[in-house]
Amino acid sequence: MLDYQKWFPEARYGMFIHWGLYSLLGRGEWVMHLDDISPSEYNKLASSFNPGHFEAEKWARLAREAGMKYMVMTAKHHDGFCLFDSKYTDFTSVKTASGRDFVREYVEACRNEGLKVGIYFSCKDWQIPAYFQGPEKAPEQWAAFIEYYGNQLTELMTNYGKIDILWFDGCDQPDLSSYPYKSFLWNAAELEVKIRRLQPGILINNRSGMHADFSTPEQEIPRNGPLSELRECCLTISRSWGYAHGDRCRDFDSILNELTACACNGVNLLLNVSPDPDGVIPADQQNTLLKAGSWLKRNGEAFYGTERQLPPWWEYNSCGPVSTKGNLAYLFVQRYPLDGRIFLGKFKNNFSSACVLGSGQRLSVFRDGNRTVIEGLPKEAPDDICTVIRLESEMALSPWLLKK
Ligand code: FHN
């Protein structure tokens, strides 16, 4: 892992924000395309996009209190509406009803809360006919499109201070979705040089054909893959990326299980919220984030900066998943033992100590033949959300420490 990448696994957890003109319609971020709304019709929305309760500071404070360490906001989604100031189009929040540069307010709020700044940018742009025609049918128009998109990226990389993550999306073209040379299609090589020169140390995701600093599995948590690869799974906290009427936050236990799985698999989690047209994150999403954040305040040591070392927990214990960090293992006690004893099979190494995270209550840990025994847990689970036990090993933990 290169120095400039080192903060990413330690950060572990970010807030994804899908917000824009489409929020007004309340049917998700693909509404323009799915409802076949013409640009001339759709773009009228810009005259009424004037969020009265948008406060980037509230978003950033919520992210911090949720235990998140970075944010990624849609500066421009597929509909082409820019939440930032651009010389290259009037279809921006600055030049329409609100008159505001939401990206500027967002990056400043992130920094005020000590969060890393991520920008989401869609290559796909439904405002541009050449996007649909493609480079073979409309070479000149495609070249103009690529120049437009490159200019806007330069604006975002130049005018908004230090950007820590560039989150590309939609770098495909209808007729050429299986185009083998995606990077050529989007002029990625030349653009990447410029972006990395403008923003030394920026992390770029794997969706543009540029050299990727991290992969972006979507709506799934990967288990395997090369240990050297940085991975960030993006999940919706509800059922939609963009704001949708009637959408509801998924149940808390699902979110908790996803946080735990990311810790145990050494995967970052980019959890998406969908602010309403007024700029307010739905209350059920806020409450879920804050509840998970309270648990992370007590148990974050088992979550941030963990590695991916061990096989699936159900191959060696009956209580719950295990994350690791050097010679420390963290057992997430999802099935709390009634007799206060936990058994871990297959570990070849010995554990020298055990304690409950949060309370610090010490437990006894010893070997009994092939298994490790943890004793002394109280009748009631110490943590009302999920108790985590920290185990200290005599050596760094690794898959081969488990007997076959
Ligand atoms: O089409 C987009 C979608 O609207 C959303 O932005 C997700 C988030 O990762 N990305 C694309 C679908 O993969």
Boltz pocket constraint, residues with backbone or C-beta under 6 A from the ligand:
constraints:
  - pocket:
      binder: B
      contacts: [[A, 29], [A, 30], [A, 169], [A, 170], [A, 218], [A, 234], [A, 241]]
      max_distance: 6.0
